[in-house]
């Protein structure tokens, strides 16, 4: 219902969702009138409350992008010698943004929950290469580097789409946001007509206003710092990159990514590095128990439950050798990162724009 309200109406008479539950989660993918999901068997009520609605909404809303809005590269895709499209920010990032904003506007989540999800995406973005743009990711998505950075299309890509929406709403005094432009594009093109790959940013600016054109150069093609504070201020929401809390908590300071079905270290802070853990290490075992994609959640729960100065063992693969490390968490001040707060003293204009932003126009 939330997706149908977001789109104006459900775009198909029949749509099939196929779920397969097993030991590991391997993701989901869309087709024209169906989507399929391979997920780990777990507490189903918890999964419904957390990830499943967003995943289902994302795959379903691909019915708009790219199925009804795509360039000639996608329309005439070369499966023998694949050519990447620069506009994966649109096909995946915007779809991810739609999957969350549709839930907010449909009443499935509240504003605090939505802002917490944006915060989480910014936190995940911190773990990727900050100099690797969304265009870089798109155009190199079939390369090893592009694959390592691929997950950021759902993080930074969605945040950028959200900023674009707010910019459009601010410029139009709350009458036309990204949703409205996307629906216009879907009507203009549809499943059988492609937009011009090279000219799409100019076309988008022509449909909206010329001042939006630099946005794509700065935040899609380039990696300039995202204008979070000034953009969210337009709807009476403050943003701070970090807030010191004065509270102490046990921490290990490590960021993990994926390499096949294994976890790989993509960032090792001072505490993790002090025991010898290094970027690129592939995690094999935690306290003697094998760690794979299927068991990673249990390993993180155990690590999270450890107090400071309690030793634990990590076995990692570093290049061609296996290395055993003895590590421990340390007490550090908790710093909250990417903090959004609704301003209680927002002006009437900011509140009015926020109310427009929170509903389907």
C-alpha positions as CSV (number, residue, x, y, z in Angstrom):
1,X,0.0,0.0,0.0
2,X,2.8,2.4,0.8
3,X,4.5,1.6,-2.5
4,X,1.3,2.1,-4.4
5,X,0.7,5.4,-2.7
6,X,4.2,6.5,-3.5
7,X,3.7,5.6,-7.2
8,X,0.2,7.0,-7.4
9,X,-1.2,3.5,-8.1
10,X,0.2,0.0,-8.3
11,X,1.8,-0.3,-11.8
12,X,1.0,-3.9,-12.4
13,X,-2.1,-6.2,-11.8
14,X,0.0,-9.1,-10.6
15,X,3.4,-9.3,-9.0
16,X,5.2,-12.3,-7.4
17,X,7.6,-12.3,-4.5
18,X,9.6,-15.5,-4.2
19,X,11.4,-16.2,-0.9
20,X,13.9,-18.9,-0.2
21,X,15.2,-19.3,3.4
22,X,18.4,-21.2,4.2
23,X,21.7,-20.9,6.1
24,X,23.0,-17.7,4.6
25,X,21.6,-14.5,3.1
26,X,22.6,-14.0,-0.5
27,X,20.5,-11.0,-1.4
28,X,17.6,-10.3,-3.7
29,X,17.0,-9.2,-7.3
30,X,14.2,-8.0,-9.4
31,X,12.6,-9.0,-12.7
32,X,9.9,-7.3,-14.7
33,X,6.9,-8.6,-12.7
34,X,8.6,-10.5,-9.8
35,X,11.4,-10.5,-7.4
36,X,13.3,-13.2,-5.6
37,X,15.0,-13.3,-2.2
38,X,17.5,-15.7,-0.6
39,X,17.7,-15.0,3.1
40,X,19.0,-16.7,6.2
41,X,16.5,-18.5,8.4
42,X,16.1,-16.4,11.5
43,X,13.5,-14.9,13.9
44,X,10.9,-14.0,11.4
45,X,9.1,-11.4,13.5
46,X,12.5,-9.6,13.9
47,X,13.2,-9.8,10.2
48,X,9.8,-8.3,9.4
49,X,10.3,-5.5,11.9
50,X,13.8,-4.7,10.4
51,X,15.1,-5.6,7.0
52,X,12.5,-7.4,5.0
53,X,10.2,-4.5,4.3
54,X,13.0,-2.3,3.0
55,X,14.4,-5.1,0.9
56,X,11.0,-6.0,-0.6
57,X,10.3,-2.3,-1.2
58,X,13.6,-1.9,-3.0
59,X,13.2,-4.8,-5.3
60,X,9.5,-3.9,-6.1
61,X,10.3,-0.2,-6.8
62,X,12.9,-1.3,-9.4
63,X,9.7,-1.5,-11.5
64,X,10.3,2.3,-11.9
65,X,14.1,2.4,-12.1
66,X,15.5,0.9,-14.3
67,X,12.6,-1.0,-15.7
68,X,10.8,2.2,-16.8
69,X,13.7,4.7,-16.7
70,X,16.9,3.5,-18.3
71,X,19.5,4.5,-20.9
72,X,20.2,2.8,-24.2
73,X,23.0,0.9,-22.5
74,X,20.5,-0.9,-20.4
75,X,17.9,-1.1,-23.2
76,X,20.3,-2.8,-25.5
77,X,22.5,-4.5,-22.9
78,X,25.5,-6.4,-24.3
79,X,25.5,-9.7,-22.2
80,X,28.6,-10.9,-24.1
81,X,30.8,-7.8,-23.5
82,X,29.0,-5.9,-20.7
83,X,29.2,-2.1,-20.9
84,X,28.5,-0.3,-17.6
85,X,26.1,2.7,-17.4
86,X,27.1,5.8,-15.4
87,X,23.6,6.0,-14.0
88,X,23.6,3.2,-11.4
89,X,23.2,6.1,-8.9
90,X,19.7,6.3,-10.4
91,X,18.9,2.6,-10.9
92,X,20.1,1.5,-7.4
93,X,20.8,4.6,-5.3
94,X,17.5,6.3,-6.1
95,X,15.6,3.0,-5.8
96,X,17.1,2.5,-2.3
97,X,16.0,6.0,-1.3
98,X,12.5,5.3,-2.6
99,X,12.3,2.2,-0.5
100,X,12.9,4.1,2.7
101,X,11.0,7.4,1.9
102,X,8.0,5.4,0.8
103,X,7.8,3.8,4.2
104,X,8.1,7.1,5.9
105,X,5.3,8.7,3.8
106,X,3.2,5.5,4.1
107,X,3.3,5.6,7.9
108,X,5.3,2.4,8.3
109,X,8.2,4.2,10.1
110,X,8.4,7.6,11.8
111,X,10.7,10.5,11.2
112,X,13.2,9.5,13.9
113,X,13.5,6.0,12.4
114,X,13.9,7.4,8.9
115,X,16.7,9.8,10.0
116,X,18.4,6.9,11.9
117,X,18.5,4.9,8.7
118,X,20.1,7.9,6.8
119,X,22.6,8.1,9.7
120,X,23.3,4.4,9.3
121,X,23.9,4.8,5.6
122,X,26.4,7.6,6.3
123,X,28.2,5.5,8.8
124,X,28.5,2.7,6.3
125,X,29.7,5.2,3.7
126,X,32.6,6.0,6.1
127,X,33.9,2.5,5.5
128,X,34.3,2.9,1.7
129,X,36.8,4.8,-0.3
130,X,35.9,8.5,0.1
131,X,37.6,9.4,-3.2
132,X,35.6,6.9,-5.2
133,X,32.6,8.6,-6.7
134,X,29.2,7.2,-7.6
135,X,30.2,7.6,-11.3
136,X,33.5,5.7,-10.6
137,X,31.5,2.9,-8.9
138,X,29.0,2.7,-11.8
139,X,31.6,2.8,-14.6
140,X,33.9,0.3,-12.9
141,X,31.3,-2.0,-11.4
142,X,32.6,-5.0,-13.3
143,X,36.2,-4.5,-11.9
144,X,37.6,-5.9,-8.7
145,X,37.8,-2.3,-7.2
146,X,34.2,-1.6,-8.3
147,X,33.0,-4.8,-6.7
148,X,34.7,-3.9,-3.4
149,X,33.0,-0.5,-3.5
150,X,29.7,-1.8,-4.8
151,X,27.8,-1.8,-1.5
152,X,28.2,2.0,-1.3
153,X,25.6,2.5,-4.1
154,X,23.0,1.6,-1.5
155,X,24.5,3.9,1.1
156,X,26.0,7.0,-0.4
157,X,23.8,6.6,-3.4
158,X,20.6,6.6,-1.4
159,X,21.8,9.6,0.7
160,X,22.6,11.6,-2.5
161,X,19.2,10.8,-3.9
162,X,17.6,12.1,-0.6
163,X,19.6,15.3,-0.8
164,X,18.5,15.7,-4.5
165,X,14.9,15.4,-3.4
166,X,15.3,18.1,-0.7
167,X,17.0,20.4,-3.1
168,X,14.2,20.0,-5.6
169,X,11.6,20.6,-3.0
170,X,13.3,23.7,-1.6
171,X,13.6,25.2,-5.1
172,X,9.9,24.5,-5.9
173,X,8.6,25.7,-2.5
174,X,7.5,22.2,-1.6
175,X,5.5,21.5,-4.8
176,X,7.9,19.1,-6.7
177,X,10.4,16.7,-5.4
178,X,12.4,13.8,-6.8
179,X,9.4,11.5,-6.6
180,X,7.5,13.8,-9.0
181,X,10.4,14.0,-11.4
182,X,10.9,10.2,-11.4
183,X,7.2,9.6,-12.1
184,X,7.3,12.1,-15.0
185,X,10.4,10.4,-16.4
186,X,8.6,7.0,-16.1
187,X,5.7,8.4,-18.1
188,X,8.0,10.0,-20.7
189,X,10.0,6.8,-21.3
190,X,8.5,3.6,-20.0
191,X,9.8,0.1,-20.5
192,X,10.5,0.4,-24.3
193,X,12.1,3.8,-24.7
194,X,15.6,4.7,-23.4
195,X,17.0,8.1,-22.3
196,X,20.3,9.3,-23.7
197,X,23.1,8.0,-21.5
198,X,25.4,11.0,-22.1
199,X,22.8,13.7,-21.9
200,X,20.7,12.6,-18.9
201,X,22.1,15.1,-16.4
202,X,21.3,18.0,-18.8
203,X,17.9,16.6,-19.5
204,X,17.2,16.3,-15.7
205,X,18.3,20.0,-15.2
206,X,16.1,21.0,-18.2
207,X,13.1,19.3,-16.5
208,X,13.7,21.0,-13.1
209,X,16.0,24.0,-13.1
210,X,19.5,24.8,-14.3
211,X,20.8,25.3,-10.8
212,X,20.6,21.5,-10.1
213,X,23.1,20.6,-12.8
214,X,26.2,21.3,-10.6
215,X,24.7,18.9,-8.0
216,X,25.4,15.9,-10.3
217,X,29.0,17.1,-11.0
218,X,29.7,17.6,-7.3
219,X,28.1,14.6,-5.7
220,X,27.7,12.0,-8.4
221,X,30.7,12.5,-10.6
222,X,32.9,14.0,-7.9
223,X,33.2,13.3,-4.2
224,X,32.8,16.7,-2.7
225,X,31.6,16.7,1.0
226,X,27.8,16.2,1.0
227,X,25.8,19.3,1.9
228,X,24.0,17.6,4.8
229,X,23.8,20.5,7.3
230,X,22.5,23.2,5.0
231,X,20.2,20.9,3.0
232,X,18.5,19.3,6.0
233,X,18.3,22.7,7.7
234,X,15.7,23.6,5.0
235,X,13.2,21.3,6.7
236,X,14.2,22.1,10.3
237,X,16.5,19.1,10.9
238,X,20.0,19.7,12.2
239,X,23.0,17.5,11.3
240,X,26.3,17.1,13.1
241,X,29.1,14.8,11.8
242,X,29.9,13.7,15.4
243,X,28.8,14.4,18.9
244,X,31.0,13.6,21.9
245,X,28.9,12.0,24.7
246,X,31.4,11.9,27.6
247,X,30.4,8.3,28.2
248,X,32.9,5.5,28.1
249,X,32.3,2.1,26.4
250,X,34.3,-0.9,25.3
251,X,35.4,-0.6,21.7
252,X,37.5,-2.6,19.2
253,X,37.4,0.0,16.3
254,X,37.2,-2.3,13.3
255,X,35.2,-2.1,10.1
256,X,34.5,-5.2,8.1
257,X,33.5,-5.8,4.5
258,X,32.8,-9.0,2.4
259,X,35.1,-11.1,0.3
260,X,33.1,-14.0,-1.1
261,X,31.6,-15.6,1.9
262,X,34.3,-14.3,4.3
263,X,34.6,-11.1,6.2
264,X,37.6,-8.8,5.4
265,X,39.0,-5.9,7.4
266,X,38.4,-2.6,5.5
267,X,39.3,-0.4,8.4
268,X,41.4,-1.0,11.5
269,X,41.4,1.8,14.2
270,X,44.1,2.3,16.8
271,X,42.7,-0.5,19.2
272,X,42.3,-3.1,16.4
273,X,45.7,-2.2,14.9
274,X,47.4,-2.5,18.3
275,X,47.0,-6.3,18.3
276,X,48.2,-6.6,14.8
277,X,45.0,-6.6,12.8
278,X,45.5,-4.9,9.4
279,X,43.3,-3.8,6.5
280,X,42.9,-6.6,4.0
281,X,43.0,-9.4,6.6
282,X,40.4,-12.0,6.0
283,X,38.7,-13.2,9.2
284,X,38.8,-17.0,9.5
285,X,38.0,-17.7,13.2
286,X,36.9,-15.9,16.3
287,X,37.9,-17.6,19.5
288,X,38.3,-20.9,17.6
289,X,34.9,-20.8,15.9
290,X,34.9,-20.4,12.1
291,X,33.5,-17.2,10.9
292,X,31.7,-17.1,7.5
293,X,28.8,-15.1,6.1
294,X,26.5,-17.6,7.7
295,X,28.0,-17.3,11.2
296,X,29.1,-13.6,11.1
297,X,26.1,-12.3,13.0
298,X,26.7,-14.7,16.0
299,X,30.4,-13.7,16.0
300,X,29.5,-10.0,16.1
301,X,27.0,-10.6,18.9
302,X,29.7,-12.3,21.0
303,X,32.3,-9.6,20.3
304,X,29.8,-6.9,21.2
305,X,29.1,-8.6,24.5
306,X,32.7,-8.6,25.6
307,X,33.9,-6.1,28.1
308,X,37.2,-4.1,28.0
309,X,40.5,-5.9,28.6
310,X,39.1,-9.4,28.0
311,X,41.4,-11.3,25.6
312,X,40.0,-13.0,22.5
313,X,41.6,-14.8,19.6
314,X,41.4,-13.9,15.9
315,X,42.7,-16.1,13.1
316,X,43.1,-14.2,9.8
317,X,44.5,-14.9,6.4
318,X,47.0,-12.4,5.3
319,X,48.1,-12.9,1.8
320,X,49.2,-16.6,1.6
321,X,49.7,-17.1,5.3
322,X,47.5,-17.6,8.3
323,X,48.1,-15.4,11.3
324,X,46.8,-15.8,14.9
325,X,46.2,-12.6,17.0
326,X,45.3,-12.0,20.6
327,X,43.2,-8.9,20.9
328,X,41.1,-7.1,23.4
329,X,38.6,-4.2,23.5
330,X,39.5,-0.9,25.3
331,X,37.4,1.7,27.0
332,X,36.9,4.8,24.8
333,X,34.6,7.7,24.8
334,X,31.4,7.0,22.9
335,X,31.1,9.4,19.9
336,X,27.8,9.4,18.1
337,X,28.4,9.9,14.4
338,X,26.0,11.4,11.8
339,X,23.5,12.8,14.3
340,X,20.2,14.2,13.0
341,X,17.8,16.0,15.3
342,X,14.5,17.7,14.6
343,X,14.8,21.3,15.6
344,X,12.1,22.3,18.1
345,X,12.6,25.9,17.1
346,X,12.2,25.4,13.4
347,X,10.6,28.3,11.5
348,X,7.1,28.0,10.1
349,X,8.7,27.9,6.6
350,X,10.9,25.0,7.6
351,X,8.0,23.1,9.2
352,X,5.9,23.6,6.1
353,X,8.6,22.3,3.8
354,X,9.1,19.3,6.1
355,X,5.5,18.5,6.0
356,X,5.5,18.6,2.2
357,X,8.6,16.4,2.2
358,X,6.9,13.8,4.5
359,X,4.0,13.2,2.1
360,X,3.4,12.2,-1.5
361,X,2.6,15.4,-3.3
